[in-house]
Amino acid sequence: MEDSFSVRVKIETATNAVKKPVQRQTALSGLVLSGTRGDMSVPAKELKIPGRLSDLIVHLFEAEGIDCSYSKGKITLGDITSSALWARCKELLSGIDSLSVEDARRLLRGAFWSSGYCSDPVKSYRIEFIVQDKKASDIISSALNSLSIRHIRAERKDSFAVYFKNGDDVSDFLSYIGSPSAMMEFENIRAGKDVNSKVTRAVNCDEGNTKRQAEAAAARNELIAKVMTSGKANKLAPELREAARAHMENPGASLAELGAMMDPPIGKSGMRHRLDKIAEFAKSLQ
């Protein structure tokens, strides 16, 4: 049976995104803290993990010198209170309202392994975390705030949910937690939907709207070209120069495609923001 999109995201992030000890410890901290209930000074003993992911997560715990076992969809941990991992958990908790971008990315990566879900983008756009404790939802919310990802919080009968459904936020989230393949798949699906949507809108909208949109895009393209040929491109921030070069070298590419060319990749809204910044700079040269 083929893995779901959500499970593929988890496997990719657990395989490729935890190569250094600090990456591993911060991600595992997100996993442990999101599964902890009540008193945050007492770590979770059992963590719900999808079967195909279990071997990877057990290996990460063993790399930290922590005994654990897997059975019936759950990892059972040995005592971690004297480990470097638990020290990292407490360090993150003490600064949870001012997480760095890197710490937020890694913490959410681990939290997603156990409590996260990503819908099949063919059907809908949605990232959701379901935890059993309000404090755990506070931690996830703070990490998302550090990444400027807009989200909604909801209390349910026996759990707490943190979720978001905006396509740009979902794309950015997949990139942030270290799942470039899933992000590209998501953007390809979204681009296909976008094409269909644009065709439908084009049939129903008047020619004047289409003309104005084309003129606006052409004006922006002209401004970007002006900056890059003016000799003042070196005044742009490095990420803006990267965006401008990609735009000029790939004139037919969509914002999503251009965003995927960035290092690291960014979503459609992020790419639009960079191009708008370049256009603003060009106008200042006039």
C-alpha positions in Angstrom: 0.0 0.0 0.0 1.4 3.4 -1.0 2.2 5.8 1.8 0.0 8.9 2.2 1.3 12.3 1.4 1.6 13.1 5.1 3.6 10.0 5.9 5.9 10.7 3.0 6.6 14.1 4.4 7.5 12.6 7.8 9.8 10.0 6.3 11.6 12.6 4.2 12.2 14.9 7.1 13.3 12.2 9.4 15.7 10.8 6.7 17.3 14.0 5.4 16.9 16.8 7.9 18.6 15.5 11.1 22.2 15.1 10.2 23.8 17.1 13.0 23.4 16.5 16.8 21.7 19.9 17.3 19.3 19.2 14.5 18.5 15.8 16.0 18.1 17.0 19.5 15.9 19.9 18.6 13.6 17.8 16.4 13.4 15.0 19.1 12.6 17.8 21.6 9.7 18.8 19.4 8.5 15.2 19.3 8.8 14.7 23.1 7.3 18.1 24.1 4.3 17.7 21.7 3.6 14.4 23.3 4.0 15.5 26.9 0.9 16.1 29.0 0.3 18.2 32.1 3.6 18.8 33.9 6.2 19.7 31.3 9.0 18.9 33.8 8.1 15.2 33.3 8.8 14.0 29.7 6.4 11.8 27.7 7.0 8.1 28.0 5.0 7.0 25.0 4.9 8.6 21.6 2.5 7.8 18.7 4.5 7.1 15.5 3.4 5.7 12.1 4.8 2.3 11.4 7.0 3.2 8.4 8.5 6.0 10.4 9.3 4.0 13.6 12.7 2.6 12.6 13.9 6.1 11.7 12.8 7.6 15.0 14.1 4.7 17.1 17.5 5.2 15.4 17.5 8.9 16.2 16.8 8.2 19.9 19.5 5.5 20.0 21.9 8.1 18.5 21.2 10.1 21.6 22.0 7.1 23.8 18.3 6.7 24.8 16.8 3.2 25.1 13.4 2.8 23.4 11.1 0.2 21.9 8.3 0.2 19.3 5.1 -1.7 19.5 1.6 -1.2 18.2 2.1 2.2 16.8 3.9 3.7 19.8 7.5 4.3 20.9 8.1 3.7 24.5 11.1 5.7 25.9 13.5 4.9 28.7 14.5 7.5 31.2 15.7 10.6 29.4 15.8 13.1 32.3 19.6 12.9 32.6 20.2 13.1 28.8 21.4 15.9 26.6 18.1 15.6 24.8 16.1 16.5 27.9 18.4 19.4 28.6 17.7 20.6 25.1 13.9 20.3 25.8 14.2 22.4 28.9 16.4 25.0 27.1 13.8 25.3 24.3 10.9 25.6 26.9 12.7 28.4 28.7 12.8 30.5 25.4 9.7 29.2 23.7 8.3 32.7 23.1 11.4 33.9 21.3 12.6 30.9 19.2 15.0 31.4 16.4 13.9 30.5 12.9 16.2 27.4 12.9 15.0 26.2 16.3 11.4 26.7 15.3 11.9 24.8 12.0 13.5 21.8 13.8 11.1 21.8 16.7 8.1 21.7 14.3 9.8 18.9 12.3 9.8 16.7 15.4 6.3 17.7 16.5 5.0 16.9 13.0 6.3 13.3 13.2 3.9 12.4 16.0 1.1 14.9 16.1 1.1 16.4 12.6 -0.9 15.7 9.5 -0.8 17.1 6.0 -3.8 16.5 3.7 -3.4 15.2 0.2 -3.0 18.4 -1.8 -5.1 16.9 -4.7 -8.1 17.2 -2.3 -7.3 20.1 0.0 -4.5 22.2 1.5 -4.2 21.7 5.3 -1.5 21.2 7.9 -2.8 20.2 11.3 -1.3 19.3 14.7 -3.5 17.4 17.2 -2.1 17.2 20.8 -3.5 16.1 24.1 -2.3 19.1 26.2 -2.8 22.8 25.9 0.8 23.5 26.8 1.9 21.3 23.9 -0.4 23.4 21.5 1.2 26.6 23.0 4.6 25.3 22.0 3.6 24.5 18.5 1.8 27.9 18.1 4.9 29.8 19.3 7.1 27.9 16.8 4.7 28.8 14.0 4.7 32.4 15.1 8.5 32.4 14.8 8.1 31.4 11.2 5.3 34.0 10.5 2.9 31.2 9.6 -0.7 32.2 10.2 -2.7 29.5 12.0 -5.9 28.8 13.9 -6.2 27.1 17.4 -9.2 25.1 18.5 -10.1 23.1 21.6 -11.8 19.9 20.9 -13.5 17.3 23.1 -10.3 15.5 24.1 -7.6 17.4 22.3 -6.2 20.7 21.1 -5.7 21.5 17.4 -3.4 23.9 15.7 -3.9 24.2 11.9 -3.7 26.3 8.8 -5.1 26.0 5.3 -3.6 28.7 3.2 -1.7 27.2 0.3 1.3 29.6 0.6 1.7 28.8 4.3 1.5 25.0 3.6 4.1 25.3 0.9 6.4 27.4 3.2 5.9 25.0 6.1 7.0 21.9 4.0 10.1 23.8 2.9 10.8 25.0 6.5 10.7 21.5 8.0 13.0 20.0 5.4 10.7 18.3 2.9 11.7 19.8 -0.5 10.4 16.8 -2.5 7.0 17.1 -0.9 7.0 20.9 -1.3 7.7 20.5 -5.1 5.0 17.9 -5.4 2.6 20.2 -3.6 3.5 23.1 -5.8 3.1 21.1 -9.0 -0.4 20.0 -7.9 -1.2 23.5 -6.9 0.1 24.9 -10.2 -2.1 22.5 -12.1 -5.1 23.6 -10.1 -4.0 27.2 -10.6 -3.9 26.8 -14.4 -7.4 25.3 -14.3 -8.7 28.1 -12.1 -7.1 30.7 -14.3 -8.7 29.2 -17.4 -12.1 29.4 -15.7 -11.5 32.9 -14.6 -10.3 34.0 -18.0 -13.5 32.7 -19.6 -15.6 34.6 -17.1 -13.7 37.8 -16.7 -13.7 40.7 -19.1 -10.9 41.6 -21.4 -10.1 44.8 -19.5 -9.1 42.9 -16.3 -6.9 40.5 -18.3 -5.2 43.5 -20.0 -4.6 45.3 -16.7 -3.0 42.2 -15.2 -0.7 41.7 -18.2 0.3 45.4 -18.1 1.1 45.2 -14.4 3.3 42.1 -14.9 5.0 43.7 -17.9 5.7 46.9 -15.8 7.2 44.8 -13.0 9.3 42.9 -15.5 10.6 46.1 -17.0 11.5 47.5 -13.5 13.4 44.3 -12.6 15.3 44.5 -15.9 16.1 48.1 -15.3 17.7 47.3 -11.9 19.8 44.5 -13.2 21.2 46.6 -16.1 21.7 49.8 -14.1 24.9 48.8 -12.4 23.2 49.2 -9.0 22.1 45.6 -8.6 24.8 45.1 -6.0 22.8 47.4 -3.7 20.1 44.7 -3.5 20.2 42.2 -0.7 21.7 38.8 -1.8 18.3 37.0 -1.8 16.8 39.8 -4.0 19.7 39.5 -6.5 19.1 35.8 -6.6 15.4 36.3 -7.3 16.1 38.9 -9.9 18.6 36.7 -11.8 16.2 33.7 -11.7 13.4 35.9 -13.0 15.4 37.2 -15.9 16.9 33.8 -16.8 13.5 32.1 -16.7 11.0 34.6 -18.1 8.2 32.1 -18.6 8.4 30.6 -15.1 5.6 31.0 -12.6 6.1 32.5 -9.1 5.9 29.0 -7.6 8.6 27.7 -10.1 10.8 30.7 -9.4 10.4 30.2 -5.6 11.5 26.6 -6.0 14.7 27.8 -7.6 15.7 29.7 -4.5 18.1 28.4 -1.9 16.4 27.4 0.3 13.2 27.1 -1.7 10.4 29.6 -0.8 6.7 29.6 -1.5 4.8 31.6 -4.1 4.0 34.5 -1.7 7.6 34.7 -0.7 8.7 35.0 -4.3 6.1 37.6 -5.0 7.3 39.6 -2.0 10.9 39.5 -3.3 10.0 40.7 -6.8 7.8 43.5 -5.4 10.8 44.6 -3.3 13.0 44.7 -6.4 10.3 46.8 -8.3 10.2 49.2 -5.4 13.9 49.6 -5.5 13.8 50.2 -9.3 11.2 53.0 -8.8 13.5 54.7 -6.2 16.1 55.0 -9.0 13.8 57.1 -11.2 
